[in-house]
Amino acid sequence: MIPKVYKEVIDLGDGRTISIETGKLAKQAHGSVVVQMGDTMLLCTVVSSYKESTMDFFPLTVDYREKFAAAGRYPGGFFKREARPSDGEVLTMRIVDRVLRPLFPSDYKTETQVMIQLMSHDEEVMPDALAGLAASAAIQLSDIPFECAISEARVGRINGEFILNPSRSQLLESDIDMIIGASADSVMMVEGEMKEISEEEMAEAIKFAHEAIKVQCAAQIRLAEAFGKKPVREYEPAKSDEAIEAKVREAAYQKIYDIAKGGHGKRERGEAFSAVKDEVMALFTEEELEESQGLIKAYFNKVEKEAVRELTLAEGIRLDGRKTTDIRPIWCEIDYLPSVHGSAIFTRGETQALATVTLGTSRESNMIDMPTHQGEENFYLHYNFPPFCTGEAYPIRGTSRREIGHGNLAQRALKGMIPDECPYTVRIVSEVLESNGSSSMATVCAGTMALMDAGIQMKKPVSGIAMGLISDGDRYAVLSDILGDEDHLGDMDFKVTGTAEGITACQMDIKVKGMPYEILVNALKQARDGRLHILEKLIETIPAPNADVKPHAPKIITRIIPNEFIGALIGPGGKVIQELQKTTKTTIVINEDPVTEEGIVEILGTSQEGIDAVLAKIDSLMFKPEVGGTYKVKVIKMLDFGAVVEYLDAPGNEVLLHVSELAWERTENVSDVVNMGDEFEVKYFGVDPRTRKEKVSRKALLPKPEGYTERPPRDRNDRNDRGRDSRGRNDRDRKPRRD
């Protein structure tokens, strides 16, 4: 018997709908929903253990997976099974996690897992925009403590009109691609890329998405009420002790305030805070520490946060002594690594990134093979965050989700400034060597300079800045170029990248409930001032892209050839192209244009001589003499019935010069007229209809001898012996053949 199904439908106002359904699938999960838009269906489940974790943080796992069966495809690779998550799946996990995590109670330490699976895919619906809605709806149906319903929506803009949850094809025409996460009251997360839009335009896009999210949050609440809202589970709340809190505050607050006001460096400040913490711990007996050590440390962290925030709000002074709008000292250098194709160092305060650029052919493009998207990236960026950059030591367990997310943000910031006509596949690698503040924004700045150093003709240079916000409801301070400590102490962490003309990418996490849009716009404008200041430093280091790639970097030439010549260039079993690459020391890649079916030949090499040799070979293969044209040739082979000649303008392109076309006089021996290596001109007559071979003539360019009489051509259609065979017999006289 099919169980009772509960369903809510959200009308998007343009004929499209989103449905949220529960009661049919995964009923042993603490909450489960199926979210559907078009033919795209997501199954989301949430489970939270009833046993409290021993960890001192909230162990939340958000997992998003796309099933290949959803798109009617097989997984690639040897094992036909979904394996580790792709970068695209990891990025979806991050945008959901960043909205959900702050809404669980701060003292809730129970292991919780949210699993979102793409079960059916529609080419016109991008599932990542529905993942946040599915996660929140599943939690609303559970007994897990959670502050309020949230949802996420994607915003695009085509011809000035905002579009909710656009398709991938629509995004190709859009100048905005943002995902916004919010509750009914507050915007909480923004991430996306833009084509140099203004701060006001970005705020308008966020408002547009927020209105749609309010409707989606209301639908979740109606579904939960219809299904039967479960009472919130009880859990062991965090211990509290007002006496201990007062004792810690009295002992630590002013000392922390004074240290914070001293403008110390990261290490010195950290050591000073640790010393105060040790003094506070010394105020308690061994018995008290054994019973309440965790509580004492939590109160110390709370007092530290309050003191630092009050210093900024009251006096406008920050941890390192800067004012709210000050940018830390910057120094840059390009061409630092001699053997790479492009390199740059960007250092801002205690944050440093070393970026390298590598140039290659389309063969080096980044292949994307997901159920929802297949394609290639000819520009991509990888970001590495080793432990030493923060003075720590821990084992590296592969690429972290954080590294994937920060690298993707920097890639989106820069990719719009790569010219469409760039023939290279471009890979940037950012090595973060120091970190105290935004290393992803340092990556954007280092990446810009490395691209220019490599000779990539960027449309415009891009810079980035990380901003913070501290607010107590009545007062607020926007912080430019935040430190690592200011990141977790503040109420908003937002990173903005752009050119001098506008914003190209952003990533925001907003913790202030109901933050006015006016504050958001003011913060974005302050970020713009900081971006322009940093941009000046980049331009001082390298004012414009280098005119050409470095001498040791590969040059690339692209040549279009008709489809019928592709096989000749490749040769049987690849013999021609392999030998050509070997002799010219180049890399040759041939792709077929899917529309025109022409061959796109990429020639990559460090030697111009080698590239020219490949181009000459292509010209030779494509050489087509015109009927009536005169061409210079060279004898390369002698035969009894003529000479094989090669066009000097197209080496390797050969044609037979028949003995009858050598001279006007009768020629008994070919060597009487020409010899090996002789060069002379011939006239091209096209394809002889009788022999069906190309015909060239030397004698046609020579004057006829005096008294020369040309023999009349034989009329093969006017023979007197019609009906007779070659032995004079009449076909009609033949006897029937016996079988």
N, C-alpha and C positions, 0 to 999 in steps of 0.2 A: 504494500500500500504506500503510495506516495504521500509523504508528510505534508502538512499544511505549509504553504509558502507565503511569506510576507514580502511585499514589494513596494518600493517608492520610485516614482518616475520624476526626473528633473527635466523641465523644458528649457532648452537653451535659447529659445526665441527665434530660431531661424529654420525650424523644421527638424532639427536634430534633438535627440533626447539622451539622457543617461539614466539607466535604471540601477537600483540597488536592491538586491534580493537576498533573503536568508531563509533558513529552515529546510533546505533540500540537501546541501552538501556539507561534509566535514562537521558533523554535529558533536563530535567529542572534543573539538577545540572549544576553548572558553568563549570564543566569538568567531563567527565566520560569515563572509558575505561574498556574493558574486556581483561585480560591477560590470555593466555592459554598455558600450556605446558603439552603434553600428554592429559589426560582427566581431569587434574586439571584446574579449571577456577576460576579466581578472578574478582569480580566486584568492581571497585574503583570509588568513587565519591568525589568531593571536592566542597564545598560551602563556600563563604566568604561574610559576611554581607557588605552592602554598607553604613552602619551606623557605625561610629567610636565608639569604646568602651570607656567607662569612666575609665577603669582599666589602671593602670600605667605599665602594662606588656602586652605581646602579648598573647591573649587568644586562643591558638592553641590546638585543640583536635584531636588526632589521635586514631581512633577506629578500631580494627580488630576483626572480629567475624567469627567463623566457624559454618556453619549450619549443623546439623546432617543429614538432608536430602541429603546433598552433598555426604555422604558416604552410603546412603540407610539405615540409622539407626534412632532409636527413642532416644530422650533425656532420660537420667536416672532420677530417682526420681519420686515423686508422681505427680507433674505437668509436663506433657509432653510438655515442652516448654523451649527453650533456656533462661537462666536467666543471672546471673552475669558472667562476663568473667572468664575463667579459668586462672591459672597461665601461661599456655603456650600461651594463647592469649595475656595476659598482656606483656609477654616478647617480643612478636612480635611487639606490639604497641611501646614498648620502643626503639627497634632497628630502627624502621622507624622514630619515633619522633626525635631521636638524630641526624639524618642526615638532616631532613627537616628543623628543627627549625632555625639553624644559617643562612639559605639561604633566609629567608624573611627579608625585610628591617628592620633595628633596630627601625625605627620610625613608623612601621606599627602596629597599635593597634586594627585592626578590627577582630571581632570574626570569626575564621576560623575552619572548621571541615573537616577532611579527614576520610572517612569511607571505609574500605576494608572488603569485605565479600567473604568467600569461598563458591562458589555456586556448584562446582562439584569437587570431589576428586579422585585422582589417587594414588594408593598405592606406585607407583614408583616415585612420585614427591612430594617433601616437599614444601608446599605452602609458608612458611615463607620467603624463599629465593626470592620469586617473589613479596612480598608485597611492598618493596621499589621501584621497577620498576613500579608497578601499580600506586603508589601514585604520583611519579614524572610525569609519563605520563599524568595523569589526570590534574595535575597542569599546564603542558605545554599547554594543550588545553583550558585553562581558561584565563581570563584577570587579574588574581591575580598576583601582583608583586612578582617575584621569580628570584633569581640570575641566576641559570643555572640548566640544567637537571642533575639528579643523578640516580644511580641505586645501587642495592645490589646483591651480589652473595655469595653463599656458596662454600667453598673449602674443599675437602677431599684429602687424600693421601693414596693410596694402593700400596704396594710394590715399594715405591719411586716415583710413578707416581701421579701427581696432577689430580684431577677430579673436574669438574665444576658442581655444583648443584647435588651432589650425592643423591641416594635414601637412605631411612632409613636403608635398609638391607646392603648397601655398607658402611654406617658409622660404622657398627659393625666391619668391617675389617679395617677401616681407623685409622691412628694414629693422624689425624688432623680433627677437626670440627670447622671451623671458618666462620663467616659471615662478609664480608667486605662491607662497604658503601663508595661510592666515586663519584666524578664528573669525567668528561673527563680529568681534569687537576690535581686533588688532591684527595688523600685518606682522608676520614673524620671520619670513624668509623671502629673499629675492635672489634669483640667479639667472644670468642670461648674457646674451650678446646683442649688440646694436650696431647700426651703421652711422656712427657719429651723431647721435641725437643729443638734444639739450637736456638739462636737469629737469626742467618743467615738463618736457615730453615724457621723461621716464616716470615722473610722479603721476602723470595722467594715466599711463599704462597700468601702474600699480592700482590706482583707484578703480579702473575698469575691471581688473581681475577681482578685486576685493568685493565688488558688488555681486559678481557671479558666485563667489565663494560663500557669501552670506546665505544665498538660496540653497546651496549644497549642504551647509551646516544644518539648516532648518529641516531638510529632508532626512538627515541622519537621526535627528531627534524624534521626528514623527515615526520613523521605522522602529526605533528602540521602544517607543511607547506602545506601538501596535504589537510588537513582539512580546512585550512584557519586560519593562526595565528591571534588571536585577539589582538588589541592594548591594552597595559597595562593600567588598570584603573587608574584614577587620585585619589589621596587621600590627605588629609591634612598633609603635612610634618611637622616634628617637628620644633618648633620655634628655632631660633638661634639669638644670639646677641653677636657680637665680643667684644663689650665694656665690657659687663658683664663677658664674659669668661676671658678677660685679667685681669679684676679686681680680679676675684677669683683666677686666677693663681698667680698673684703677691702677694696676701695675704696668700696663702695656700701652695704653692709648697715647699718652703724651710722648712717650719715648718713640713710638712708631711714627707719630706725626712729625717729630723733630728730625728723625732720620730721613723720612720721605722728603722733607723740605730741604735737606742738605744737598740735593742734586748729585748724588753719588752714581758711580757706574754700576752695572749689573752685579758683578761679583762682590764689590765692596758693600753695596746695599744689601745683598743677600746675606753676607756674613754678619752685618749689623743686626738685621732682623732675627737671624738665628741666635745671636747672642742674647737679644731681648727675650726670645722664646725660652732659652735655657734658664734665664733669670726667673721667668714666670714659673717654669716647671719646678724650680728649686724652692718655691714658696709652699709647696705641698709635700706632705709626708709620703713615705713609701707606700703606706696603706691607701692613702688617697689616690696616689698615682696608679696603683694597681687596679683600683676600682674605677677611676674616672679619667685615665690618661687620654683616651680618645675624645672625651667630652672637653677636656681642657684645651687640646689642640684645635678642636673645632671652634671653640670660643675665641682662641687667639687669632685664627684665620678670619673670623667675623670682625673682630676689632681692627685687625690690619686693613681689611677692606674698607671699613667705615672711615678710618683715619685718612687713608689715601684719597678716598672720594671727597671727603670734607675739605682737604687741602686744596684740591683742584676747584671745587665749587666756591669756596670762600675766598681764596687768594689767587686763583688762576695759575697755580704753580703745579708742575708735574714731577714725577719721581726723579727724573734726571735734570731738573731745574729749568726746563724749557717752559715757555708760555704755550697756550693752547694751540696757537697757529704755527709755531716754529717747526721747521724741518731739520732733522739732524744733519751734521756735516756729510757731504757727499764727495767721493772721488771715484773716477772712472779711468779705465785703460782699455785700449783695443789692441788687437794683433799680439796678444800676450803669448799665445802658443804658436810656435813657428811652423809646425807641420800640418795644422788643421786648416780647413778651408775658410774659417772665420771664427774669431773668438773675442770675448770682451769680459771685463770684470766690472761689476757694479757694487760699490760699497756705500752703505748709508748707515752711519752710526756703527752699531755692532751687528749689522746684518750684511752678508756678502754672498754674492752669487757669481759663479764663473760659467758663462754660456759658450757653447761651441756650436758651429754650423757645419753640416756635411751636405754636399751636393751630389745628386745622383740622377739616374734615369727613372723612367716610369716603373722599371722593374723593382725599384726600391720603395715604391709607394706602400703605405700602410694598408693592408687588406682588412676590411671590415666584413665579418661574416656572422651576422646575428639573424634570428628569425624575423625581426622587424626591419632590418636594414642590411643591404649588401652594397659594397662599393669600395672605393679606394680614396685614401687621403694623400695628396701630393705635398701637403705641408702638415707636419706634426711635431709635437714638442713633448719631451720626456723630462720629468723633474725628479731629482734624487735628494733625499733628506737624510744623510748619514748621521749616526749618533754623535760623532765628534763635534758637529756644528753647534751643539748646545752644551758641550763639555761633559757628555755622558758616555757610558760604555754599556752596550747591550747588543745581543746577537741580531743580525739582519735576517728576517724571515720572509724574503721576497718583497715585492712592491706592495706598500701599504695602501689602504683606501685613501688615506690623506694625500699621499704622493700622487695618486691618480687624479684626485679632485683638484689639487693645486696646479698640476700640470695642465689639466683640461682648461682651467680658468685662464692661464697664461696663453695657451694655444688659441682660445677664442678671442682673446684680446688682440692678438697679432695677425690672425689669418686673413682678416679683411683688408689688410694693408699689403698683402703679397699681390703683385700685379698679375692680371689674368694671363698675360703673355709670357710669364716666367716659364722657361722650358724645363727647369729642374724639378726633381723631387727634393724637398728641403726638410732636413731633420735638425731640430735644435735639441740639445741636451743641456739642462741646467743642473750644475752641481752646487748645492748650497753648502758653503764652507763655514759660515757663521750665521747664527740666527738669534735675534732679539728684536722681534718686530716682523713685519710681513715679508717672508722670503719669496712668496709667490709674486708679489709686486716687484721685488728686486729681480726676479726672473724675467718679468716683462721688460724691464729697463735693460738688463744685460742682453736679453734676446734681441731687442731692437738694434743695439749697437753691433752685436755679432752679425746680424743679417746685413747691416750696412757695410761692415768690414769685409764680409764675404762677397760683396759686389751685387747683392740682390737689390734691385731698384725699387725699394719700398715706396708706396704712394706717399706716405707720411710717417714720421716717427711716432711711436707710442710710448707713453709713460704710465705708471700706475702708483697708487698711494693707498695705504690702509688707514682708515679713520675710526675713531671711537666716539662714544657719547656717554656722558655721566649726567644723570638727572635724579632729582628727589621729588619731582612733581611741580615744584615752584621754580626751582633753578635748574639750569642745564648748561653744560659745557661741551662743545664739540672739539675733539682732539685730533690734530693732524699728525700723521706719521706715528702711530701708536707703538709703544713698547710691548713686549710679550706680557709683562705683568698687567699693563693697562687693558690688554685684550680680555682677560677673564675677570677683571675688576669692574669693567664698564657695562653699560646697558645696551650698547649696540656696537657691533664690529662689522664694518663694511669696507669692501675693497672696490675701488673704481679705477678703470683704465680708460685711456682715450688719447686722441690727438689734440692739437690746439683747437680743432673745430668742434669736437664733441666726444661723447662716451662711446666706447667700443665694447666694453664688458663690465659686469659688476657681480658682486657676491655679497649679500647682506644677511646678517643674523641679528634680529631686533628683539630685545628683551623687555622693552617698555610697552606696557599695555596702553592701547589707545593713543599712541604717539601722534600728535598733530602732523599733518602733511607739511605744514609750514616749517616745522623743525627739520623734517626730512629734506626739503628743498634747500634750506639754509645750510644743512650739513653737506649736501651735494655741491653746493656752490663753493663752500670752503675747501672741499676736496678738489674742485677745479683749480683753485688758486695754487694748492699744493702740487697738483699734477703739472701745471705750467712751469712752476719753479724747478721741478725735477727735470722737465723736458728741456729747459735751458741748459742744464748741466750736461745732458746727453749730447745736445747739439754743439756745445763747446768742445766736447771730446771728438766728435765726428760730425761735421756740419752737414754732410750729404753722403749718400752711398758711394763707395768706390766705383770708378767708371767701369772697371772690369774685374773679373775674378782674379785671384792670386795666380802667379805663374805656375805653382805646383798644383793648383786646383783644376779639376777637369773643365774643359770648355764643352758646350753642348750645342749642336746644330740640329735643327729639325728640317726634314725634307719630305714633301708629299710626293708620292709616286702612284701612278695608276695601278689598279688592282692586278692587272695582268702581268706586271713586272715583279710582283712580290716573290713568286716562285723562282724566278731567274736569279734574284738577289740571294735568296736562301740557298738554292742549289739542291741537288739530290742528297737527302740525308743531312742537310745543313752544311755540305762541304764548302760551298762558295763563301758563305758568311763566316764560317769558322776560320777558314784560311785568311780571309780579309781582316778579321779581328787580330789574328796572330801576326800578320805581316805589318799591319799599321799601328799595332798596340792601342787599339781603341775598343770601346764597347758599343755594339750595335744592337738596338732594340727595335723590333718592327711590331707595330700595332695596327689594327684595322679599324678605320672610322666606322662606327655602327650605322651611320646615316648614309654617307657617300660611298662606303666600302673602299675608299682609297687607302693606300698604305701610308702610315705615319712612321717615318724612319728617324730614330734618335741616334745621333752619333756623339759619343762621349769620349774625350781623350785629352791628355795634357799637351800633346804635340799638334800644332796646327798643320804640320806637314802630313801627319797621319790622317787627320780629319779631311784634308784636301784630297788625299789619295782615295778615301772612301767616296767622297763626293764625285771624283772623277769616274770611279767605277759605276756609280749610280747613273751618271750622265751617259756613260758608255752603254749601259743596259737600256736606257730610255731613248737612245739615239734613233731617230726616224728620219732618213733622208727624204727629201721632197722630189717628186717626179719632175724631171727637167733640170734638177740642181746639179752643180758641179762640185766634186769633193776630191780632196787629195788623199791618196791611198799609198800603202806600202805592201810590197810583195812579201808574204810570209810563208808561202808554200808553192812548190812547182808541181804541176800534174801534166799528164800527157795531153789532156784536152783543155788545158787552161791554167790559170794561176789563181790561187786564193790570196785575196788582198784584204788588208785591214784599214779601216778608216782612221786617219791620223787624229781626227777630232774625237774619236770614240774607240780607244784601244780595247781590243777584245771583240769588237763588232766586225765580223768577217762577211765577205761575199765572194762568189766565184766570178772571175772575169774569164769568159769563155774564149777559146782560141780564135773563134771567128770574129771576136770583137777587139782583138789586139791591134790589127792594122787593116788597111783597105786591100793590101795585096794578100794573096793566099799565103798562109803561114803553115809550114810543115812542122816545125819544131818551135815550141813556146820559147825556148831559150834563145832563139834567133832574134826575138823582139825584147823580152824582159828577162831579168835575173833576180835572184833572191836579194831582198833589201832595196830594190829599186823603188823610188818614189815618183809618182806622177799623178795627173788628174784624170778622173773618169766622170762620165755623165750617167745619172741615174734615171732609168726608164720605168721603175716600178716593177710590179710582178708580171712576168710574161704569161699570158693566158694559155699558151701552149704547154710550157714546161711547169707552170705554176711555181716558178722560182724567181727570185729577184734578179733583175738584169741590169748590168752596168756595161759601159762601153768606153774603151780608150780611143778607138778609131773615130768615134763620133765627134771628138774634139780636134781631130787632125784634118788638114785639107785633103780633098780627094786628089789622087794622082791625075796628071793630065792624060786625057784620053780614056779615063776609067769608065767602063760601062757596067752598070749594075745589072746583075742577072735578075730577070723578072721573077717574082715569087711564084711558087708552084701552087696551082689551084687544086686543092685536095678535094673539092666538092664537084669537080667537072672531069671525072676520069672516064675514058672510053671503055675501060675494062670493068665497068660496074657490074657487079653480080658474079665476077670471077675471083677465085682465090689467088694466092701469090704464086701458085704453080701453073696458072693458066687454065685451070679446070672450072667449068661452070657448076655452080652449086646445084643447079637443077638436074645435072647429069649424075649426081652422086647417088649411090645405092644406099638404101636405109641401113643404118647401123644395127647390127645384131647385139642384143643384150646378152 
